[in-house]
């Protein structure tokens, strides 16, 4: 029977954690699983939000995207039902401010005591800032507005005033309402605005929104297992905006994180809602400057399309905290023990970042699966691996249209995952190399040679068969003097004893099995 998981990302950090989570699903860490995913951000035009959509779109095109596409022992094995929700602040400036949403002027004209409360907690600049780019560390406002947006979205969906985002919220909550004892994991940071505002109130907002939508007394919080990872400051940037009076400043990230943690530690609702909370971050001296990162396209704006931060290995650790939570949720007596924090030590200065830090008991499984997909990505970019397999005359895939959009998504996904190439054949570094760079280029996951190639020519010369995996006795396979890595990989694929050779999903299954045979003799 397939497992059912729920995963939610909030704000810019949440989008990048969801991206890392999708890549862990692509390597095959969630066999026989259906995943309900909700991306939630105030900034619907954010560059990281857009990148997540693109990555999930590629994933679903390769997976097939139907109810039958839940598999095991292959790449892209889980089915992902992707949903997104944004409060909809992207309209005119005079309707996307706290002052407009709260009808502050009316309260003031009637001498409403609510005006005094607002004046006590909010600076005039905060009340008038454009909310489209998030809550900008103003959690005293953000929690109320995010709760309001979800409840408003539920009412709009209930009474058929449905935007696509409202439909997605309804679909996600409908799936959650129709199940019991399901694990729900939430990604968000606590040093900015949107994540810190939303983590405390999301479960309660979902409970109330579900009651509105479905007229039921089912408690989606009490009937399911909620967990979260709290990401404290792990990157930094400097925003030099001339037009915005309220911005999130890196110099305040540490104090913002401390304030949020003190609140969570003392709030009974938070303690009663979450079965497990993970804590993750960096010291300020080790924080990664996202504007100076190699290959960064982020312009340091407060949000919007220009804000597209590169991937960071911290986000992969967060994604595998979710994996740990989901594994515990399916134990015989999930979360029966007293709530505890699981801590992992890592000496940034001397220790290399390796697989046990991520998946712990399943470190070898993760290492294998991530390595196999990485090898497939390099093979495809350097030899057109999947095109060659699909068009092989002796072993054809009759139902694969190599000119179709679904097939094109294979290469597009690998560009996001590992490397792409520009018009001059220089490599464009994707998710995995960006994580390597976020660690300072000092050993992450695979041999450093895999990340040192600068152009397509050097990548083609890279000995993928023997220098990809790191370690004292790394997995490898032999290539004869008169052969090539592609020849060996293609032969292993052709000779694999699987008669089902019809579609992209069959290609992925056989590629997974044949590469596993080559590297691991399995």
C-alpha positions as CSV (number, residue, x, y, z in Angstrom):
1,X,0.0,0.0,0.0
2,X,1.4,3.4,-1.0
3,X,2.4,5.9,1.7
4,X,0.8,9.3,1.8
5,X,2.9,12.3,2.9
6,X,2.2,16.0,3.2
7,X,5.0,18.6,2.9
8,X,4.7,22.4,3.0
9,X,7.3,25.1,2.2
10,X,6.8,28.7,3.5
11,X,8.6,31.7,2.1
12,X,11.8,31.9,0.1
13,X,13.7,29.4,2.3
14,X,10.7,27.1,2.2
15,X,10.8,27.1,-1.6
16,X,14.5,26.1,-1.7
17,X,13.9,23.4,0.9
18,X,11.0,22.0,-1.2
19,X,13.4,22.1,-4.2
20,X,15.9,20.0,-2.3
21,X,13.0,17.7,-1.2
22,X,12.0,17.2,-4.8
23,X,15.5,16.2,-5.7
24,X,15.6,13.6,-2.9
25,X,12.3,12.2,-4.4
26,X,13.9,12.2,-7.9
27,X,16.8,10.1,-6.7
28,X,14.3,7.5,-5.4
29,X,14.2,8.1,-1.6
30,X,10.4,7.9,-1.5
31,X,9.4,4.6,-3.2
32,X,5.8,3.6,-3.2
33,X,4.7,7.1,-2.0
34,X,2.2,9.8,-2.9
35,X,3.3,13.3,-1.8
36,X,0.9,16.2,-1.4
37,X,3.0,19.4,-1.7
38,X,2.0,22.9,-0.8
39,X,4.2,25.9,-1.7
40,X,3.1,28.9,0.3
41,X,4.5,32.4,-0.1
42,X,3.3,36.0,-0.2
43,X,5.7,36.7,-3.1
44,X,4.1,34.7,-6.0
45,X,6.6,36.2,-8.5
46,X,9.7,35.3,-6.4
47,X,12.5,33.8,-8.4
48,X,12.9,30.8,-6.1
49,X,9.1,30.2,-6.3
50,X,9.4,30.1,-10.1
51,X,12.4,27.8,-9.9
52,X,10.5,25.3,-7.7
53,X,7.6,25.3,-10.2
54,X,10.0,24.5,-13.0
55,X,11.7,21.7,-11.1
56,X,8.4,20.1,-10.1
57,X,7.1,20.5,-13.6
58,X,10.0,18.6,-15.0
59,X,9.7,15.9,-12.3
60,X,6.0,15.3,-13.0
61,X,6.6,15.2,-16.8
62,X,9.2,12.4,-16.3
63,X,7.1,10.6,-13.6
64,X,4.0,10.6,-15.8
65,X,1.8,12.4,-13.3
66,X,-1.2,10.0,-13.1
67,X,-2.6,8.1,-10.2
68,X,-0.8,5.0,-11.3
69,X,2.7,6.6,-11.3
70,X,3.8,5.4,-7.8
71,X,6.8,3.1,-8.2
72,X,9.8,1.7,-6.5
73,X,13.5,1.0,-7.4
74,X,13.7,3.7,-10.0
75,X,14.3,7.4,-10.4
76,X,11.3,9.7,-9.9
77,X,9.5,6.9,-8.1
78,X,7.0,9.0,-6.0
79,X,4.0,10.8,-7.3
80,X,4.0,14.5,-6.4
81,X,0.7,16.5,-6.3
82,X,1.9,20.1,-6.4
83,X,-0.2,22.9,-5.0
84,X,0.6,26.5,-4.2
85,X,-1.0,29.3,-2.3
86,X,-0.3,33.1,-2.1
87,X,-2.4,35.7,-0.2
88,X,-2.6,37.7,-3.4
89,X,-0.8,40.9,-2.6
90,X,0.3,41.5,-6.1
91,X,-2.4,44.0,-7.0
92,X,-2.2,47.8,-6.7
93,X,-0.1,49.1,-3.8
94,X,-3.0,50.8,-2.1
95,X,-4.7,47.4,-1.6
96,X,-1.6,45.3,-0.7
97,X,-0.7,47.0,2.6
98,X,-1.7,46.3,6.1
99,X,-3.4,49.6,6.4
100,X,-5.7,48.8,3.5
101,X,-6.4,45.2,4.5
102,X,-7.2,46.1,8.1
103,X,-9.2,49.2,7.1
104,X,-7.1,51.2,9.5
105,X,-8.4,54.6,8.3
106,X,-12.0,53.6,9.2
107,X,-10.9,52.5,12.6
108,X,-9.1,55.8,13.2
109,X,-12.1,57.9,12.0
110,X,-14.4,56.1,14.5
111,X,-11.8,56.3,17.4
112,X,-11.8,52.5,17.5
113,X,-9.6,51.1,20.3
114,X,-8.2,48.7,17.7
115,X,-6.3,51.7,16.3
116,X,-4.5,52.1,19.5
117,X,-3.4,48.5,19.5
118,X,-2.1,48.8,16.0
119,X,-0.2,52.0,16.8
120,X,1.4,50.3,19.7
121,X,2.8,47.4,17.8
122,X,3.4,48.8,14.3
123,X,5.5,51.5,12.8
124,X,3.7,53.6,10.2
125,X,6.2,52.5,7.5
126,X,5.3,48.9,8.3
127,X,1.6,49.6,7.9
128,X,2.2,51.1,4.5
129,X,4.8,48.8,3.0
130,X,3.9,46.6,-0.1
131,X,3.2,43.1,1.2
132,X,3.9,41.5,-2.1
133,X,7.5,40.9,-1.2
134,X,6.7,39.3,2.2
135,X,6.5,40.3,5.8
136,X,10.2,41.4,6.1
137,X,10.8,40.3,9.7
138,X,7.6,41.9,10.9
139,X,6.1,38.8,12.5
140,X,3.8,40.8,14.8
141,X,1.9,41.6,11.6
142,X,2.7,38.5,9.5
143,X,1.1,35.9,11.7
144,X,-2.2,37.7,11.7
145,X,-2.1,38.4,8.0
146,X,-1.2,34.8,6.9
147,X,-3.9,33.3,9.2
148,X,-6.4,35.9,7.7
149,X,-5.3,35.0,4.1
150,X,-5.8,31.3,4.6
151,X,-9.2,31.7,6.2
152,X,-10.2,34.2,3.5
153,X,-9.0,31.7,0.8
154,X,-11.2,29.0,2.4
155,X,-14.3,31.2,2.3
156,X,-13.6,32.2,-1.3
157,X,-13.2,28.6,-2.3
158,X,-16.3,27.6,-0.4
159,X,-18.4,30.1,-2.2
160,X,-16.9,29.6,-5.6
161,X,-14.8,32.7,-5.8
162,X,-11.9,30.5,-6.8
163,X,-8.6,31.6,-8.2
164,X,-6.2,28.8,-9.1
165,X,-4.4,29.4,-5.7
166,X,-7.7,29.0,-3.9
167,X,-8.4,25.8,-5.8
168,X,-5.0,24.5,-4.8
169,X,-5.5,25.3,-1.1
170,X,-8.9,23.4,-1.3
171,X,-7.3,20.4,-3.0
172,X,-4.5,20.2,-0.4
173,X,-6.8,20.5,2.6
174,X,-9.3,18.1,1.0
175,X,-6.5,15.5,0.8
176,X,-5.5,16.2,4.4
177,X,-9.1,16.1,5.6
178,X,-9.6,12.7,4.0
179,X,-6.9,10.8,5.9
180,X,-5.8,10.1,9.5
181,X,-2.4,9.5,11.0
182,X,-0.6,11.2,8.1
183,X,2.7,13.0,8.6
184,X,2.7,16.7,7.7
185,X,6.1,18.4,7.6
186,X,6.7,22.2,7.3
187,X,9.8,24.0,6.1
188,X,10.4,27.6,7.0
189,X,13.0,30.0,8.4
190,X,12.7,32.1,11.5
191,X,15.1,34.9,10.7
192,X,13.0,36.6,8.0
193,X,9.3,37.3,7.9
194,X,7.0,34.8,6.1
195,X,8.3,31.6,7.6
196,X,8.6,32.9,11.1
197,X,5.1,34.4,10.9
198,X,3.6,31.2,9.5
199,X,5.1,28.2,11.4
200,X,3.1,28.9,14.6
201,X,-0.2,29.5,13.0
202,X,-0.3,27.2,9.9
203,X,-1.8,24.1,11.7
204,X,-4.5,26.2,13.4
205,X,-5.3,28.0,10.2
206,X,-5.6,24.7,8.4
207,X,-7.9,23.4,11.1
208,X,-10.3,26.4,10.8
209,X,-10.1,26.5,7.0
210,X,-11.0,22.8,6.8
211,X,-14.0,23.4,9.0
212,X,-15.1,26.2,6.6
213,X,-14.6,24.2,3.5
214,X,-16.1,20.8,4.5
215,X,-18.6,21.5,7.2
216,X,-16.9,18.8,9.3
217,X,-15.9,18.3,12.9
218,X,-12.7,16.4,11.8
219,X,-9.7,17.9,13.4
220,X,-6.8,17.8,10.8
221,X,-4.3,18.8,13.5
222,X,-5.3,16.2,16.2
223,X,-5.8,13.4,13.6
224,X,-2.4,13.8,11.9
225,X,1.3,14.2,12.9
226,X,2.8,17.7,12.4
227,X,6.5,18.3,12.3
228,X,8.7,21.2,11.3
229,X,12.3,22.3,10.8
230,X,13.2,25.7,12.2
231,X,16.0,27.2,10.1
232,X,17.9,30.0,11.9
233,X,20.2,32.3,10.1
234,X,22.3,30.4,7.6
235,X,22.9,32.9,4.8
236,X,23.3,36.7,4.5
237,X,22.9,39.5,2.0
238,X,22.8,43.3,1.9
239,X,19.8,45.0,0.3
240,X,20.4,48.5,-0.9
241,X,16.9,49.5,-1.7
242,X,16.2,53.2,-2.4
243,X,12.5,52.8,-2.6
244,X,11.7,50.5,0.3
245,X,11.7,51.8,3.9
246,X,11.3,48.4,5.5
247,X,13.7,45.6,4.6
248,X,15.0,42.4,6.3
249,X,18.6,43.1,7.4
250,X,21.2,40.4,7.7
251,X,22.6,42.1,10.8
252,X,19.3,41.4,12.6
253,X,19.0,37.7,11.5
254,X,20.6,36.3,14.7
255,X,18.4,38.3,17.1
256,X,15.3,37.5,15.0
257,X,16.1,33.8,15.3
258,X,16.6,34.1,19.1
259,X,13.3,35.9,19.5
260,X,11.4,33.3,17.5
261,X,13.0,30.4,19.4
262,X,12.1,32.0,22.7
263,X,8.5,32.3,21.6
264,X,8.3,28.7,20.4
265,X,9.8,27.5,23.6
266,X,7.2,29.3,25.7
267,X,4.1,28.9,23.5
268,X,1.8,26.0,24.5
269,X,0.0,25.9,21.2
270,X,3.3,25.3,19.3
271,X,4.3,22.6,21.8
272,X,0.9,20.8,21.6
273,X,0.8,21.1,17.8
274,X,4.1,19.8,16.7
275,X,5.2,16.2,17.4
276,X,8.8,16.9,16.5
277,X,10.8,20.1,15.8
278,X,14.2,20.2,14.2
279,X,16.6,23.0,14.6
280,X,19.2,24.0,12.0
281,X,21.5,26.9,11.2
282,X,25.0,28.3,10.9
283,X,27.0,30.6,13.1
284,X,27.1,34.2,11.7
285,X,30.8,33.9,10.8
286,X,30.0,30.9,8.5
287,X,26.9,32.3,6.9
288,X,26.9,32.1,3.1
289,X,26.6,35.5,1.3
290,X,24.1,34.6,-1.4
291,X,24.9,37.7,-3.5
292,X,28.6,36.9,-3.8
293,X,28.1,33.1,-4.4
294,X,29.6,31.8,-7.7
295,X,26.9,31.8,-10.3
296,X,24.3,33.7,-8.2
297,X,21.6,35.4,-10.2
298,X,20.0,37.1,-7.2
299,X,20.0,40.9,-7.4
300,X,19.4,41.4,-3.7
301,X,16.0,42.9,-4.1
302,X,13.3,42.6,-1.3
303,X,11.6,40.0,-3.5
304,X,10.1,39.4,-6.9
305,X,11.7,37.7,-9.9
306,X,15.1,39.2,-9.2
307,X,15.4,37.3,-5.9
308,X,16.6,33.9,-6.8
309,X,19.1,32.7,-4.3
310,X,21.4,29.7,-5.1
311,X,21.0,26.4,-3.4
312,X,22.7,25.7,0.0
313,X,23.6,22.4,1.6
314,X,21.7,23.5,4.7
315,X,18.5,23.0,2.6
316,X,19.4,19.5,1.8
317,X,19.9,18.7,5.5
318,X,16.5,20.2,6.0
319,X,15.0,18.0,3.3
320,X,16.5,15.0,5.0
321,X,15.1,16.1,8.4
322,X,11.8,15.7,6.7
323,X,12.8,12.2,5.5
324,X,13.7,11.3,9.1
325,X,10.3,12.6,10.3
326,X,8.4,10.6,7.7
327,X,10.3,7.5,8.6
328,X,9.4,7.9,12.2
329,X,5.8,8.5,11.4
330,X,5.5,5.1,9.9
331,X,7.0,3.2,12.9
332,X,4.7,1.0,15.0
333,X,4.3,3.7,17.7
334,X,5.1,7.0,16.1
335,X,6.2,9.8,18.3
336,X,5.2,7.8,21.4
337,X,8.3,9.0,23.2
338,X,8.7,12.3,24.9
339,X,9.4,15.1,22.4
340,X,13.1,15.5,21.9
341,X,15.4,17.4,19.6
342,X,17.7,15.4,17.4
343,X,21.0,17.2,17.0
344,X,23.9,16.5,14.6
345,X,27.3,17.9,15.2
346,X,29.5,19.2,12.4
347,X,32.8,21.0,12.5
348,X,32.7,23.4,9.6
349,X,36.4,24.2,9.8
350,X,37.9,20.7,9.5
351,X,35.3,18.1,8.8
352,X,34.1,17.2,5.3
353,X,30.4,17.2,4.7
354,X,29.5,13.6,4.0
355,X,26.5,11.4,3.7
356,X,26.1,10.3,7.4
357,X,25.4,13.9,8.3
358,X,22.3,13.8,6.0
359,X,20.5,10.6,6.1
360,X,22.2,9.0,9.1
361,X,21.0,5.3,9.2
362,X,20.2,5.4,5.5
363,X,23.3,7.3,4.5
364,X,24.6,4.5,2.2
365,X,21.2,4.3,0.4
366,X,21.1,8.0,-0.1
367,X,24.7,8.1,-1.3
368,X,24.0,5.4,-3.9
369,X,20.7,6.8,-5.2
370,X,22.0,10.4,-5.4
371,X,25.2,9.2,-7.2
372,X,23.2,7.1,-9.7
373,X,21.1,10.1,-10.7
374,X,24.2,12.3,-10.9
375,X,25.9,9.8,-13.2
376,X,22.8,9.7,-15.4
377,X,22.8,13.5,-15.5
378,X,26.4,13.7,-16.6
379,X,26.0,10.9,-19.2
380,X,23.0,12.7,-20.7
381,X,24.7,16.1,-21.0
382,X,27.9,14.6,-22.5
383,X,26.5,11.9,-24.7
384,X,22.8,12.5,-25.1
385,X,22.4,9.3,-23.2
386,X,18.6,9.1,-23.1
387,X,18.1,10.2,-26.7
388,X,20.5,7.5,-27.8
389,X,18.7,4.9,-25.8
390,X,15.3,6.0,-27.0
391,X,16.3,5.9,-30.7
392,X,18.4,2.8,-30.6
393,X,17.2,0.6,-33.6
394,X,18.0,-2.7,-31.9
395,X,16.3,-1.9,-28.6
396,X,13.6,0.8,-29.5
397,X,11.2,2.6,-27.2
398,X,8.2,2.8,-29.5
399,X,6.1,5.1,-27.4
400,X,8.7,7.7,-26.5
401,X,8.5,10.8,-28.6
402,X,12.0,12.3,-28.5
403,X,10.6,15.6,-29.9
404,X,7.8,15.8,-27.3
405,X,7.7,18.1,-24.3
406,X,7.9,15.3,-21.8
407,X,11.1,14.0,-23.2
408,X,12.6,17.5,-23.3
409,X,11.9,17.7,-19.6
410,X,14.6,15.0,-18.9
411,X,17.4,17.3,-20.1
412,X,15.8,20.3,-18.4
413,X,15.6,18.5,-15.1
414,X,19.2,17.5,-15.3
415,X,20.2,21.1,-16.0
416,X,18.5,22.1,-12.8
417,X,19.9,19.1,-10.9
418,X,23.5,19.1,-12.0
419,X,24.9,20.9,-15.1
420,X,23.6,22.7,-18.1
421,X,25.7,24.2,-20.9
422,X,25.4,27.7,-22.4
423,X,25.8,28.6,-26.1
424,X,29.6,28.6,-25.8
425,X,29.6,25.2,-24.1
426,X,30.5,26.6,-20.7
427,X,28.8,24.7,-17.8
428,X,25.9,26.3,-16.0
429,X,26.0,25.0,-12.4
430,X,22.8,23.6,-11.0
431,X,21.6,22.5,-7.6
432,X,24.4,20.0,-6.7
433,X,27.4,22.1,-7.6
434,X,25.7,25.1,-5.9
435,X,25.6,23.1,-2.6
436,X,29.3,22.2,-3.1
437,X,30.1,25.9,-3.4
438,X,27.9,26.8,-0.4
439,X,30.2,24.6,1.7
440,X,33.2,26.5,0.4
441,X,34.2,23.9,-2.1
442,X,35.6,21.7,0.6
443,X,34.3,18.2,0.0
444,X,30.6,17.5,-0.3
445,X,29.1,14.1,-1.2
446,X,31.3,13.3,-4.3
447,X,34.9,13.6,-5.4
448,X,35.8,17.2,-6.0
449,X,36.8,16.6,-9.6
450,X,33.1,16.2,-10.4
451,X,32.6,19.9,-9.5
452,X,35.8,21.4,-11.0
453,X,34.9,21.0,-14.7
454,X,34.2,24.4,-16.3
455,X,33.1,23.5,-19.8
456,X,31.5,20.6,-21.7
457,X,34.9,19.5,-23.1
458,X,36.4,19.0,-19.6
459,X,33.2,17.2,-18.4
460,X,33.5,14.8,-21.3
461,X,37.0,14.0,-20.3
462,X,36.0,13.4,-16.7
463,X,36.3,9.8,-15.7
464,X,32.8,9.3,-14.5
465,X,33.3,5.5,-14.2
466,X,36.0,5.7,-11.5
467,X,36.3,9.3,-10.1
468,X,32.7,10.2,-9.3
469,X,32.1,8.7,-5.9
470,X,34.4,9.8,-3.1
471,X,35.9,7.7,-0.3
472,X,38.8,5.2,0.2
473,X,37.1,2.4,-1.9
474,X,34.7,4.3,-4.1
475,X,32.2,2.4,-6.3
476,X,33.4,2.3,-9.9
477,X,33.4,0.2,-13.1
478,X,35.9,-0.6,-15.8
479,X,36.1,0.8,-19.3
480,X,38.2,-0.9,-21.9
481,X,41.0,0.7,-24.0
482,X,38.9,0.6,-27.1
483,X,35.6,1.5,-25.5
484,X,34.0,4.6,-23.8
485,X,31.9,5.2,-20.6
486,X,28.9,5.7,-22.8
487,X,29.5,2.4,-24.6
488,X,29.7,0.5,-21.3
489,X,26.6,2.2,-19.9
490,X,24.6,1.7,-23.1
491,X,25.5,-2.0,-23.2
492,X,24.5,-2.5,-19.6
493,X,21.2,-0.8,-20.3
494,X,20.5,-2.9,-23.5
495,X,21.4,-6.2,-21.7
496,X,19.3,-5.5,-18.6
497,X,16.7,-8.3,-18.5
498,X,13.5,-6.2,-18.6
499,X,11.1,-6.7,-21.5
500,X,9.0,-3.6,-20.8
501,X,10.5,-0.9,-23.0
502,X,7.6,1.4,-23.8
503,X,7.8,4.8,-22.2
504,X,10.0,7.3,-20.3
505,X,9.2,5.6,-17.0
506,X,10.5,2.3,-18.3
507,X,13.7,4.1,-19.4
508,X,14.2,5.6,-16.0
509,X,13.7,2.2,-14.3
510,X,16.2,0.4,-16.6
511,X,18.7,3.3,-16.3
512,X,18.5,3.1,-12.5
513,X,19.0,-0.7,-12.5
514,X,21.8,-0.9,-15.1
515,X,23.8,1.9,-13.5
516,X,23.3,0.3,-10.1
517,X,24.7,-3.0,-11.7
518,X,27.7,-1.2,-13.0
519,X,28.7,0.8,-9.9
520,X,27.5,-1.5,-7.2
521,X,27.1,-4.9,-8.9
522,X,23.5,-5.1,-7.8
